[in-house]
Amino acid sequence: MKYIGVILLVWFAANQAGQDTYVCKNAVVTLYSKAPIEDIDARSDKGTSVLNTATGDVAFSIPIRSFKFDKALMQEHFNENYMESDKYPQATFKGKLTSKPDLSKDGTYPVTASGVFETHGVKKARTIPGTITVANGAISLNSEFMVACKDHSIDIPKLVFQNIAETIKIKVTAAYMPYK
């Protein structure tokens, strides 16, 4: 169960394999919470992603425990009290680009992906904005979006509501390689 997101991405890549399939095995995902008492920053470079440029299909998976915090206590509370990482080990997104830019040409292309974002065991239909950049044939994707804790049944006790924001800013950066 722990590696279901990775298995999903491998299956997705295998079934969509071809010259139009690109994979990222080290996507960087950051989260940021601005709160009155203390800001919270965390980062992971363990995200995996598959992008099919022909169909516009896109999938992401990130192990929740891979997020690293400046303070060990924050990391412990994040995993045990809020995200329940043992019970919900992955956050995933599986969707489709709403319009497919011509990625055979260098350039920067604003995109949106519509699909299902799942974290903390709660699936939500989302449309997420991003930017795909093609430079010398290399494809990268950047995205920034907000996640409301309440949308995914992540409870913030009243005692610490000034320490943790109700919405968390997520940033994703993925550099893709052709799938072989």
Residue pairs with C-beta under 8 A, 6 or more apart in sequence:
1 89
2 89
4 89
4 90
5 48
5 61
5 62
5 63
5 89
5 90
5 91
5 92
6 48
6 61
8 59
8 61
8 92
8 94
9 48
9 49
9 50
9 59
9 61
12 50
12 57
12 59
12 94
13 21
13 23
13 50
13 179
16 50
16 52
16 55
16 57
17 179
18 52
18 54
18 179
19 178
20 52
20 53
20 54
20 55
21 50
21 51
21 52
21 53
21 178
21 179
22 50
22 51
22 52
22 53
22 139
22 176
22 177
22 178
22 179
23 48
23 49
23 50
23 51
23 176
23 177
23 178
23 179
24 47
24 48
24 49
24 50
24 51
24 141
24 174
24 175
24 176
24 177
25 48
26 45
26 46
26 47
26 175
27 45
27 47
27 48
27 49
27 60
27 62
27 172
27 173
27 174
28 43
28 44
28 45
28 47
28 171
28 172
28 173
28 174
29 43
29 44
29 47
29 62
29 67
29 170
29 171
29 172
30 41
30 42
30 43
30 44
30 170
30 171
31 40
31 41
31 42
31 67
31 168
31 169
31 170
31 171
32 39
32 40
32 41
32 168
32 169
32 171
33 39
33 40
33 164
33 165
33 168
33 169
34 165
34 169
35 162
35 163
35 164
35 165
36 162
37 162
37 163
38 163
40 69
40 74
40 78
40 163
40 164
40 165
41 69
41 70
42 67
42 68
42 69
42 74
42 75
42 78
43 67
43 68
44 62
44 63
44 66
44 67
44 68
45 66
46 62
46 63
46 66
47 60
47 61
47 62
47 172
47 174
48 60
48 61
48 62
49 58
49 59
49 60
49 61
49 141
49 174
49 176
50 57
50 58
50 59
50 179
51 57
51 58
51 139
51 141
51 174
51 176
52 58
53 100
53 103
53 139
55 96
56 96
56 97
56 98
56 99
56 100
57 94
57 95
57 96
58 93
58 94
58 95
58 96
58 97
58 113
58 115
58 141
59 92
59 93
59 94
59 95
60 92
60 93
60 94
60 172
60 174
61 90
61 91
61 92
62 90
62 91
62 92
63 89
63 90
64 79
64 83
64 85
64 88
64 89
64 90
64 91
64 119
65 79
65 85
65 89
67 75
67 78
68 75
69 75
69 78
78 85
79 85
79 86
82 149
82 154
82 155
82 156
82 164
83 119
83 120
83 154
84 120
87 121
88 119
88 120
88 121
90 118
91 117
91 118
91 119
92 117
92 118
92 119
93 113
93 115
93 116
93 117
93 118
93 126
93 128
94 115
94 116
95 113
95 114
95 115
95 116
95 126
95 128
96 113
96 114
96 115
97 111
97 112
97 113
98 111
98 112
98 113
98 114
98 127
99 111
99 112
101 107
101 109
101 111
101 132
103 109
103 132
103 134
103 139
104 134
105 134
106 134
106 135
106 136
106 137
107 133
107 134
108 131
108 132
108 133
108 134
109 131
109 132
109 133
109 134
110 129
110 130
110 131
111 129
111 130
111 131
111 132
111 141
112 127
112 128
112 129
112 130
113 127
113 128
113 130
114 125
114 126
114 127
114 128
115 125
115 126
115 128
116 123
116 124
116 125
116 126
117 123
117 124
117 125
117 126
117 128
117 147
118 124
119 147
119 152
119 154
120 152
120 153
120 154
121 152
121 153
122 151
122 152
122 153
124 151
124 152
126 145
128 143
128 145
129 143
129 144
129 145
130 141
130 142
130 143
130 172
131 141
131 142
131 143
132 139
132 140
132 141
133 139
133 140
133 141
133 142
138 175
138 176
139 175
139 176
140 173
140 174
140 175
140 176
141 172
141 173
141 174
141 176
142 171
142 172
142 173
142 174
143 170
143 171
143 172
144 169
144 170
144 171
144 172
145 169
145 170
146 167
146 168
146 169
146 170
147 167
147 168
147 170
148 166
148 167
149 155
149 156
149 164
149 166
149 167
149 168
150 166
156 164
156 166
